[in-house]
């Protein structure tokens, strides 16, 4: 770095011009952004939060688009499978920002509590042994050999991104064949992953209590030999072997919807470009593609997948009308029933590769989001072809049951697809800061207890108002549906609730009773909002069990059907 006094620099106009040309060659941060009008209020609010929280000072930032997140927990589970402990806590900084500059559409982004490899990391500068370092790629990492488990880094990290775990933790038990098969065809959600977090007196007490309620932790005893861990971008794992050109991250690779992405924050949050000022963007750090902005692979899948579904469907319908299902094709043993059956069987074989890919966490197997697209489009091809294959001829009991199970697979799959597309967007529009379902269930229990205590404190007319009118209003199905239809902020719902019961509350002469009635209104409205969020969380999972069960039944019956058809054909 060369430091030049400002007065001396201004005294040399030619040098100033040469410097301006030199800087302009590698940075466009201060150039005209092309905005036709002043930044909107939403842009300014988003930029202010991004700067004050410090997320733009990160180098490699993990962001989650909550409109795409289906709350499956597969990202945290994948991190646990790769590292032995989950280093991804799905709580953090929530930012509402415009999707594009000058756009009215809003994106809900969560920056989870994961290491963002800061430009000026407090954990690194405060480490007494130098165990935290910046490697040749510019990423911040921890040397477990040098770490003495002093907890200083975990305390100093402002993003709660460093955890303390026993140095000699429990060994990872290899899964047997039966366990793998149970997970492959099971319908249960991934188990909650234990995470040991350094929570000290310096941490916020409320945040510590929230973590304690909703995510179990391994007990960190003073006599244990502890070591600090954090996200190391899956370095030194089979996901990133020597010589790989593209970095792979377990959480991003195993997200089924592409909600997670690793980005350069100053490029991702383009609304801060003018505020941050002159920035030199080099190629030192390996950052993943910003699939939230443009995912060309997904666009190709959608285009080709839709084209294949339309083409195959049109060809099968045309061929069935011309040749029929049971007529021999050009004097061979092949018929359209055989052709549609074989094509449908091939589609089902491709569809079943998705549950086979899903449990693969420790090595590269392609991003799960593209496997899901293959699952959807080949499933659509198999659905159309096999529905024509079955036609109106039900056959025997086995064939009829097979077709019914196949219909159940299609219906539950379509319901799940609709839930994945609709529920997250409604959820993000009414939840405020993203919460895990464990947090919501805990909050629901607290509100129910508070309402019970309020009712016990009440007497006479107040208890009658709470039990009859308020409960009938807030706990009605209509009020619940209104949460999804109106998508209004909780503050607006509370205000409307107070306005609805304004006259009844004003009739009480005692100030204490009016206060209790207002509190009851607020607790009931909040409880109903929490109920609505819990229902949305469950909606994204309720279809999984019927889909898996009907698929398992269909596969068993399909094998029996194939054996039966081949037996009669050969005999």
C-alpha positions as CSV (number, residue, x, y, z in Angstrom):
1,X,0.0,0.0,0.0
2,X,1.3,3.4,-1.0
3,X,0.1,6.3,1.1
4,X,0.1,9.8,-0.5
5,X,-0.9,12.9,1.4
6,X,-4.1,14.4,-0.1
7,X,-2.7,17.9,-0.4
8,X,0.3,16.5,-2.4
9,X,-2.0,14.5,-4.6
10,X,-4.2,17.4,-5.4
11,X,-1.2,19.5,-6.3
12,X,-0.5,17.1,-9.2
13,X,-3.4,17.2,-11.6
14,X,-1.7,14.9,-14.1
15,X,-1.2,12.3,-11.4
16,X,-4.8,12.6,-10.3
17,X,-6.0,11.9,-13.9
18,X,-3.7,8.9,-14.3
19,X,-4.9,7.4,-11.0
20,X,-8.6,8.0,-12.0
21,X,-8.0,6.1,-15.3
22,X,-6.1,3.3,-13.5
23,X,-8.9,2.8,-10.9
24,X,-11.6,3.0,-13.6
25,X,-9.9,0.0,-15.3
26,X,-10.8,-2.5,-12.5
27,X,-13.8,-1.0,-10.8
28,X,-17.2,0.2,-11.9
29,X,-18.7,0.5,-8.5
30,X,-19.0,4.3,-8.7
31,X,-20.2,4.5,-12.3
32,X,-23.7,5.3,-13.2
33,X,-26.0,2.4,-12.3
34,X,-28.5,3.3,-14.9
35,X,-31.3,4.2,-12.5
36,X,-33.9,6.4,-14.0
37,X,-35.1,7.6,-10.6
38,X,-34.1,8.0,-7.0
39,X,-33.8,4.7,-5.0
40,X,-37.1,3.6,-3.5
41,X,-37.7,3.4,0.3
42,X,-37.5,-0.4,0.2
43,X,-34.0,-0.2,-1.4
44,X,-32.8,2.2,1.2
45,X,-34.1,0.2,4.1
46,X,-32.6,-3.0,2.7
47,X,-29.3,-1.3,2.1
48,X,-29.2,0.2,5.6
49,X,-29.9,-3.2,7.2
50,X,-27.2,-5.0,5.0
51,X,-24.6,-2.4,6.0
52,X,-25.5,-2.1,9.7
53,X,-25.6,-5.8,10.2
54,X,-22.3,-6.2,8.4
55,X,-23.3,-8.8,5.9
56,X,-21.9,-6.8,3.0
57,X,-18.5,-7.1,4.7
58,X,-18.4,-10.8,4.3
59,X,-16.5,-12.4,1.5
60,X,-18.4,-15.7,1.0
61,X,-22.0,-15.3,2.2
62,X,-24.6,-18.0,2.5
63,X,-28.1,-16.7,1.8
64,X,-31.5,-18.4,1.7
65,X,-34.4,-17.3,-0.4
66,X,-37.3,-18.0,2.0
67,X,-39.8,-17.9,-0.8
68,X,-38.1,-21.0,-2.2
69,X,-37.2,-22.7,1.1
70,X,-39.7,-25.6,1.9
71,X,-38.3,-25.9,5.5
72,X,-37.2,-29.5,5.0
73,X,-34.0,-29.2,7.0
74,X,-32.0,-31.1,4.4
75,X,-29.3,-28.4,4.4
76,X,-28.5,-28.8,8.1
77,X,-28.7,-32.5,7.8
78,X,-26.2,-32.5,4.9
79,X,-23.8,-30.4,6.9
80,X,-24.1,-32.8,9.8
81,X,-23.4,-35.8,7.5
82,X,-20.3,-34.3,6.0
83,X,-18.7,-32.8,9.1
84,X,-20.1,-34.9,12.0
85,X,-21.8,-31.8,13.5
86,X,-24.1,-29.3,11.8
87,X,-22.4,-26.0,11.3
88,X,-25.5,-24.4,9.9
89,X,-28.0,-22.8,12.2
90,X,-31.2,-21.8,10.3
91,X,-31.6,-18.6,12.2
92,X,-30.0,-15.3,11.6
93,X,-30.5,-12.0,9.8
94,X,-33.7,-11.5,7.9
95,X,-33.7,-9.0,5.1
96,X,-36.6,-7.8,2.9
97,X,-35.2,-6.4,-0.3
98,X,-36.5,-5.6,-3.8
99,X,-35.9,-8.5,-6.2
100,X,-34.4,-6.0,-8.7
101,X,-33.6,-2.3,-8.6
102,X,-36.7,-0.3,-9.3
103,X,-38.9,-3.5,-8.8
104,X,-41.9,-3.6,-6.6
105,X,-41.5,-7.4,-6.0
106,X,-40.0,-8.3,-2.6
107,X,-37.5,-11.0,-1.8
108,X,-37.3,-12.4,1.7
109,X,-33.6,-13.4,2.4
110,X,-32.3,-15.1,5.5
111,X,-28.6,-14.9,6.2
112,X,-28.2,-17.9,8.6
113,X,-25.7,-18.1,11.4
114,X,-22.9,-19.5,9.3
115,X,-19.4,-18.2,8.8
116,X,-19.3,-15.5,6.1
117,X,-15.4,-15.4,6.0
118,X,-15.3,-11.7,6.9
119,X,-12.8,-9.3,5.5
120,X,-11.9,-8.2,9.0
121,X,-12.8,-11.2,11.1
122,X,-13.0,-10.5,14.9
123,X,-12.4,-14.2,15.6
124,X,-9.1,-14.3,13.8
125,X,-7.7,-11.1,15.4
126,X,-8.8,-12.2,18.8
127,X,-7.5,-15.8,18.7
128,X,-4.7,-16.1,21.3
129,X,-2.9,-19.0,19.6
130,X,-3.3,-18.1,15.9
131,X,-5.4,-21.2,15.4
132,X,-7.8,-19.2,13.2
133,X,-6.1,-18.2,9.9
134,X,-6.8,-17.1,6.3
135,X,-5.7,-19.7,3.8
136,X,-4.3,-19.2,0.3
137,X,-7.8,-18.9,-1.2
138,X,-8.6,-16.1,1.2
139,X,-11.0,-18.2,3.3
140,X,-11.0,-18.1,7.1
141,X,-10.4,-21.6,8.7
142,X,-9.6,-23.1,12.1
143,X,-6.6,-25.4,12.8
144,X,-7.9,-27.9,15.3
145,X,-4.4,-28.9,16.4
146,X,-3.6,-25.4,17.5
147,X,-7.0,-24.6,19.0
148,X,-7.0,-24.7,22.8
149,X,-10.8,-24.5,23.2
150,X,-10.8,-21.2,25.0
151,X,-14.2,-20.1,23.7
152,X,-12.9,-16.6,22.8
153,X,-13.7,-16.9,19.1
154,X,-17.2,-18.2,19.8
155,X,-17.8,-15.3,22.1
156,X,-16.4,-12.6,19.8
157,X,-18.2,-13.8,16.6
158,X,-21.1,-11.3,16.1
159,X,-23.0,-13.8,13.9
160,X,-23.0,-16.8,16.3
161,X,-21.2,-18.8,13.5
162,X,-18.6,-20.6,15.7
163,X,-19.5,-23.7,17.8
164,X,-17.5,-25.5,20.5
165,X,-17.6,-29.3,20.5
166,X,-15.7,-32.0,22.4
167,X,-12.4,-32.7,20.6
168,X,-13.0,-36.5,20.9
169,X,-16.7,-36.6,20.1
170,X,-18.8,-39.7,19.6
171,X,-17.6,-41.8,16.6
172,X,-19.8,-41.7,13.5
173,X,-21.6,-45.1,13.3
174,X,-21.8,-46.5,9.8
175,X,-25.4,-47.2,8.6
176,X,-26.4,-50.7,7.8
177,X,-28.4,-51.9,4.8
178,X,-31.7,-51.9,6.6
179,X,-31.2,-48.4,7.9
180,X,-30.4,-47.1,4.4
181,X,-33.5,-48.8,3.0
182,X,-35.7,-47.4,5.8
183,X,-34.4,-43.9,5.1
184,X,-34.8,-44.4,1.3
185,X,-38.5,-45.3,1.6
186,X,-39.3,-43.7,4.9
187,X,-41.7,-40.8,5.2
188,X,-40.4,-39.2,8.4
189,X,-38.6,-35.8,8.4
190,X,-34.8,-35.7,9.0
191,X,-34.0,-35.8,12.7
192,X,-33.0,-32.6,14.5
193,X,-29.2,-32.4,14.5
194,X,-27.5,-31.7,17.8
195,X,-25.3,-28.6,17.8
196,X,-23.1,-27.3,20.6
197,X,-23.1,-23.6,20.7
198,X,-20.9,-21.4,22.9
199,X,-23.5,-19.4,24.8
200,X,-21.8,-17.2,27.4
201,X,-22.8,-14.2,29.5
202,X,-21.6,-12.0,26.7
203,X,-24.3,-13.4,24.3
204,X,-27.8,-12.0,24.2
205,X,-29.9,-13.8,26.8
206,X,-33.0,-13.9,24.6
207,X,-31.2,-15.4,21.7
208,X,-29.7,-18.1,24.0
209,X,-33.1,-19.0,25.4
210,X,-34.6,-19.3,21.9
211,X,-31.7,-21.6,20.8
212,X,-32.1,-23.7,24.0
213,X,-35.8,-24.2,23.4
214,X,-35.7,-25.3,19.8
215,X,-32.4,-27.0,19.0
216,X,-30.9,-29.7,21.3
217,X,-27.3,-29.3,22.1
218,X,-24.6,-31.7,23.3
219,X,-23.6,-30.9,26.9
220,X,-20.4,-28.9,27.0
221,X,-18.7,-29.7,30.3
222,X,-15.8,-27.6,31.6
223,X,-13.6,-30.7,31.9
224,X,-14.1,-31.6,28.3
225,X,-11.3,-30.9,25.8
226,X,-13.1,-28.5,23.5
227,X,-12.3,-27.4,20.0
228,X,-13.9,-24.6,17.8
229,X,-15.6,-25.5,14.6
230,X,-17.3,-23.5,11.9
231,X,-18.2,-23.6,8.2
232,X,-15.0,-24.2,6.2
233,X,-16.8,-24.3,2.8
234,X,-16.5,-28.1,2.8
235,X,-12.7,-27.9,2.3
236,X,-10.8,-31.1,3.0
237,X,-13.9,-33.2,2.4
238,X,-14.7,-35.6,-0.5
239,X,-17.0,-32.8,-1.9
240,X,-13.9,-30.8,-2.9
241,X,-11.1,-33.2,-3.8
242,X,-7.8,-31.9,-5.2
243,X,-8.0,-30.5,-8.6
244,X,-11.7,-29.5,-8.7
245,X,-12.4,-26.3,-10.5
246,X,-15.9,-25.7,-9.1
247,X,-16.3,-25.5,-5.3
248,X,-19.2,-27.6,-3.9
249,X,-21.0,-26.9,-0.6
250,X,-23.0,-29.7,1.1
251,X,-25.9,-27.4,2.1
252,X,-26.2,-25.9,-1.4
253,X,-25.8,-29.2,-3.2
254,X,-28.5,-30.9,-1.2
255,X,-31.2,-28.2,-1.2
256,X,-34.0,-29.6,-3.3
257,X,-35.4,-26.2,-4.4
258,X,-32.2,-24.1,-4.8
259,X,-33.1,-21.8,-1.9
260,X,-29.5,-21.8,-0.6
261,X,-26.6,-20.2,-2.5
262,X,-23.1,-18.9,-1.7
263,X,-22.5,-15.4,-3.0
264,X,-20.4,-12.3,-2.9
265,X,-22.6,-10.0,-0.9
266,X,-21.7,-6.9,-2.7
267,X,-22.7,-8.4,-6.0
268,X,-25.8,-10.1,-4.6
269,X,-27.2,-7.1,-2.8
270,X,-26.9,-4.7,-5.7
271,X,-28.8,-2.0,-3.8
272,X,-25.6,-1.3,-1.8
273,X,-23.4,-0.7,-4.8
274,X,-23.6,3.1,-4.7
275,X,-23.4,3.3,-0.9
276,X,-20.4,1.0,-0.4
277,X,-18.4,3.0,-2.9
278,X,-15.2,2.1,-4.8
279,X,-14.7,-1.6,-4.6
280,X,-12.0,-3.7,-6.2
281,X,-13.5,-7.1,-7.2
282,X,-10.9,-9.7,-7.8
283,X,-11.0,-13.4,-8.6
284,X,-9.3,-14.5,-5.4
285,X,-12.3,-16.1,-3.7
286,X,-14.2,-19.0,-5.2
287,X,-17.9,-18.0,-4.9
288,X,-20.8,-20.2,-6.1
289,X,-23.1,-19.1,-9.0
290,X,-25.9,-16.8,-8.0
291,X,-28.7,-19.2,-8.9
292,X,-31.2,-16.8,-7.3
293,X,-30.5,-14.3,-10.1
294,X,-30.1,-16.7,-13.0
295,X,-29.9,-20.5,-13.0
296,X,-29.3,-21.4,-16.7
297,X,-29.2,-25.1,-15.9
298,X,-32.6,-25.0,-14.3
299,X,-34.0,-22.9,-17.2
300,X,-32.6,-25.5,-19.6
301,X,-34.3,-28.3,-17.6
302,X,-37.6,-26.5,-17.6
303,X,-37.4,-25.9,-21.4
304,X,-36.3,-29.3,-22.4
305,X,-38.4,-31.1,-19.8
306,X,-41.6,-29.3,-20.9
307,X,-40.7,-30.0,-24.5
308,X,-40.2,-33.7,-23.9
309,X,-43.4,-34.0,-21.9
310,X,-45.4,-32.3,-24.7
311,X,-43.6,-34.3,-27.5
312,X,-44.0,-37.7,-25.9
313,X,-47.6,-37.1,-24.9
314,X,-48.5,-35.9,-28.4
315,X,-46.8,-38.9,-30.0
316,X,-48.3,-41.5,-27.7
317,X,-51.8,-40.0,-28.2
318,X,-51.4,-39.9,-32.0
319,X,-50.0,-43.5,-32.1
320,X,-52.8,-44.8,-29.9
321,X,-55.5,-43.3,-32.1
322,X,-53.8,-44.6,-35.3
323,X,-52.8,-48.1,-34.2
324,X,-54.9,-48.8,-31.1
325,X,-53.4,-50.3,-28.0
326,X,-53.5,-54.0,-28.9
327,X,-52.9,-53.9,-32.7
328,X,-49.5,-55.4,-33.8
329,X,-47.1,-52.8,-35.0
330,X,-45.8,-53.7,-38.6
331,X,-46.3,-57.4,-38.0
332,X,-44.1,-57.6,-34.9
333,X,-45.1,-58.7,-31.4
334,X,-44.9,-55.1,-30.3
335,X,-48.2,-53.2,-29.6
336,X,-48.8,-49.8,-28.3
337,X,-49.7,-51.3,-25.0
338,X,-46.2,-52.8,-24.8
339,X,-44.6,-49.6,-26.0
340,X,-46.4,-47.4,-23.5
341,X,-45.7,-49.9,-20.8
342,X,-42.0,-49.9,-21.5
343,X,-41.7,-46.1,-21.9
344,X,-43.6,-45.7,-18.6
345,X,-41.4,-48.2,-16.9
346,X,-38.3,-46.3,-18.1
347,X,-39.8,-43.0,-16.8
348,X,-40.5,-44.6,-13.4
349,X,-36.9,-45.9,-13.3
350,X,-35.6,-42.4,-13.8
351,X,-38.1,-41.0,-11.2
352,X,-36.8,-43.4,-8.6
353,X,-33.2,-42.0,-9.0
354,X,-34.2,-39.0,-6.9
355,X,-34.7,-40.9,-3.6
356,X,-31.5,-42.8,-4.4
357,X,-29.6,-39.5,-4.8
358,X,-31.1,-37.8,-1.8
359,X,-29.2,-39.6,1.0
360,X,-25.8,-39.0,-0.7
361,X,-24.1,-36.2,1.2
362,X,-20.4,-37.0,1.5
363,X,-19.5,-36.9,-2.2
364,X,-20.5,-35.0,-5.3
365,X,-23.5,-36.4,-7.1
366,X,-24.9,-33.3,-8.8
367,X,-27.1,-30.6,-7.2
368,X,-30.2,-32.1,-5.7
369,X,-32.4,-29.4,-7.2
370,X,-31.6,-30.7,-10.7
371,X,-32.4,-34.3,-9.6
372,X,-35.8,-33.0,-8.4
373,X,-36.5,-31.4,-11.8
374,X,-35.7,-34.7,-13.5
375,X,-38.0,-36.4,-10.9
376,X,-40.8,-34.0,-11.8
377,X,-40.5,-34.0,-15.6
378,X,-39.9,-37.8,-16.1
379,X,-42.7,-38.4,-13.6
380,X,-45.0,-36.3,-15.8
381,X,-43.9,-38.4,-18.9
382,X,-44.5,-41.6,-17.0
383,X,-47.8,-40.4,-15.7
384,X,-49.2,-39.5,-19.2
385,X,-47.9,-42.6,-20.9
386,X,-49.1,-45.0,-18.2
387,X,-52.5,-43.4,-18.0
388,X,-52.9,-44.0,-21.7
389,X,-51.4,-47.5,-21.2
390,X,-54.1,-48.4,-18.7
391,X,-56.9,-46.6,-20.7
392,X,-60.4,-47.6,-19.7
393,X,-59.5,-51.3,-19.4
394,X,-59.1,-52.0,-15.7
395,X,-58.0,-55.6,-16.1
396,X,-58.0,-57.9,-13.1
397,X,-57.8,-57.0,-9.4
398,X,-54.0,-56.7,-9.5
399,X,-54.0,-54.3,-12.5
400,X,-56.9,-52.2,-11.1
401,X,-55.2,-51.8,-7.8
402,X,-51.9,-50.9,-9.5
403,X,-53.7,-48.2,-11.5
404,X,-55.4,-46.8,-8.4
405,X,-52.0,-46.7,-6.5
406,X,-50.5,-45.0,-9.6
407,X,-53.3,-42.4,-9.5
408,X,-52.6,-41.8,-5.8
409,X,-48.9,-41.3,-6.5
410,X,-49.8,-38.7,-9.2
411,X,-52.3,-36.8,-7.0
412,X,-50.1,-36.7,-3.9
413,X,-47.2,-35.6,-6.1
414,X,-49.2,-32.8,-7.7
415,X,-50.4,-31.7,-4.2
416,X,-46.8,-31.7,-3.0
417,X,-45.6,-29.6,-5.9
418,X,-48.4,-27.1,-5.3
419,X,-47.5,-27.0,-1.6
420,X,-43.9,-26.3,-2.4
421,X,-44.7,-23.5,-4.8
422,X,-47.4,-21.8,-2.8
423,X,-46.9,-22.4,0.9
424,X,-43.4,-20.8,1.3
425,X,-44.5,-17.6,-0.4
426,X,-47.5,-17.2,1.9
427,X,-45.3,-18.1,4.8
428,X,-42.7,-15.5,4.2
429,X,-45.3,-12.8,3.6
430,X,-46.9,-13.2,7.1
431,X,-44.2,-14.6,9.4
432,X,-41.9,-11.6,9.7
433,X,-38.5,-13.0,10.8
434,X,-38.3,-16.7,9.7
435,X,-38.8,-19.2,12.5
436,X,-38.4,-22.9,12.8
437,X,-41.5,-24.9,13.5
438,X,-40.0,-25.8,16.9
439,X,-39.9,-22.1,17.8
440,X,-43.5,-21.7,16.6
441,X,-44.8,-24.6,18.7
442,X,-43.0,-23.3,21.7
443,X,-44.5,-19.9,21.2
444,X,-47.9,-21.4,20.8
445,X,-47.6,-23.2,24.1
446,X,-46.6,-20.0,25.8
447,X,-49.6,-18.1,24.4
448,X,-52.0,-20.9,25.4
449,X,-50.6,-20.7,28.9
450,X,-51.0,-17.0,29.1
451,X,-54.6,-17.2,27.9
452,X,-55.3,-19.7,30.5
453,X,-53.9,-17.5,33.2
454,X,-55.8,-14.5,31.8
455,X,-59.1,-16.4,32.0
456,X,-58.4,-17.5,35.5
457,X,-57.7,-13.9,36.6
458,X,-61.0,-12.7,34.9
459,X,-64.4,-12.8,36.5
460,X,-68.0,-12.3,35.5
461,X,-68.4,-10.3,32.4
462,X,-64.8,-10.3,31.3
463,X,-64.6,-14.1,31.5
464,X,-67.8,-14.3,29.5
465,X,-66.4,-11.9,26.9
466,X,-63.2,-13.9,26.6
467,X,-64.7,-17.4,26.5
468,X,-67.7,-16.7,24.3
469,X,-67.2,-13.7,22.0
470,X,-63.4,-13.5,21.6
471,X,-62.8,-17.2,21.3
472,X,-65.6,-17.6,18.8
473,X,-64.2,-14.7,16.7
474,X,-60.5,-15.5,16.7
475,X,-60.7,-19.4,16.7
476,X,-63.2,-19.6,13.9
477,X,-62.1,-21.3,10.6
478,X,-62.9,-18.0,8.8
479,X,-60.4,-16.0,10.8
480,X,-57.8,-18.7,10.2
481,X,-58.3,-18.6,6.4
482,X,-58.2,-14.8,6.6
483,X,-54.6,-15.1,7.7
484,X,-53.7,-16.7,4.4
485,X,-55.9,-14.6,2.2
486,X,-55.1,-11.1,3.4
487,X,-51.5,-11.7,4.4
488,X,-51.5,-8.6,6.5
489,X,-48.8,-7.8,9.1
490,X,-49.3,-9.0,12.6
491,X,-49.5,-5.3,13.8
492,X,-52.4,-4.8,11.4
493,X,-54.2,-7.9,12.7
494,X,-53.7,-6.8,16.3
495,X,-55.1,-3.3,15.5
496,X,-58.2,-4.8,13.8
497,X,-58.7,-7.1,16.7
498,X,-58.7,-4.2,19.2
499,X,-61.0,-2.2,17.0
500,X,-63.4,-5.2,16.7
501,X,-63.9,-5.4,20.5
502,X,-63.5,-1.7,21.2
503,X,-67.0,-1.2,22.4
504,X,-67.1,-4.3,24.7
505,X,-63.8,-3.3,26.2
506,X,-64.9,0.3,26.8
507,X,-67.9,-0.9,28.8
508,X,-65.6,-2.1,31.6
509,X,-65.2,0.6,34.2
510,X,-62.1,-0.8,35.9
511,X,-58.8,0.0,34.1
512,X,-57.4,-3.3,35.1
513,X,-60.2,-5.2,33.3
514,X,-59.8,-3.2,30.2
515,X,-56.0,-3.9,30.2
516,X,-56.8,-7.7,30.7
517,X,-59.3,-7.6,27.8
518,X,-56.8,-5.9,25.5
519,X,-54.1,-8.4,26.4
520,X,-56.6,-11.2,25.7
521,X,-57.3,-9.8,22.2
522,X,-53.6,-9.4,21.4
523,X,-52.7,-12.9,22.7
524,X,-55.6,-14.6,20.7
525,X,-54.7,-12.7,17.5
526,X,-51.1,-13.7,17.9
527,X,-51.9,-17.3,18.7
528,X,-54.0,-17.5,15.6
529,X,-51.2,-16.1,13.5
530,X,-48.8,-18.7,15.0
531,X,-51.4,-21.4,14.3
532,X,-51.5,-20.3,10.6
533,X,-47.7,-20.5,10.4
534,X,-47.6,-24.0,11.9
535,X,-50.3,-25.1,9.4
536,X,-48.2,-23.9,6.5
537,X,-45.1,-25.7,7.9
538,X,-47.1,-28.9,8.2
539,X,-48.7,-28.5,4.8
540,X,-45.3,-28.7,3.1
541,X,-44.8,-32.1,4.8
542,X,-48.2,-33.7,5.1
543,X,-48.2,-35.0,1.6
544,X,-44.9,-36.8,1.9
545,X,-46.2,-39.9,3.9
546,X,-49.1,-40.6,1.5
547,X,-46.8,-40.1,-1.5
548,X,-44.2,-42.5,-0.2
549,X,-46.7,-45.1,0.9
550,X,-48.6,-45.0,-2.4
551,X,-45.3,-45.2,-4.3
552,X,-44.1,-48.2,-2.3
553,X,-47.4,-50.0,-3.0
554,X,-47.2,-49.1,-6.6
555,X,-43.7,-50.4,-7.0
556,X,-44.6,-53.8,-5.4
557,X,-47.7,-54.1,-7.6
558,X,-45.7,-53.0,-10.6
559,X,-43.2,-55.8,-10.1
560,X,-46.0,-58.3,-9.7
561,X,-47.7,-56.9,-12.9
562,X,-44.4,-57.2,-14.9
563,X,-43.9,-60.8,-13.7
564,X,-47.5,-61.6,-14.6
565,X,-47.3,-60.1,-18.1
566,X,-44.0,-61.7,-19.0
567,X,-45.2,-65.1,-17.7
568,X,-48.3,-65.0,-19.8
569,X,-46.4,-63.7,-22.8
570,X,-43.7,-66.4,-22.7
571,X,-46.2,-69.2,-21.9
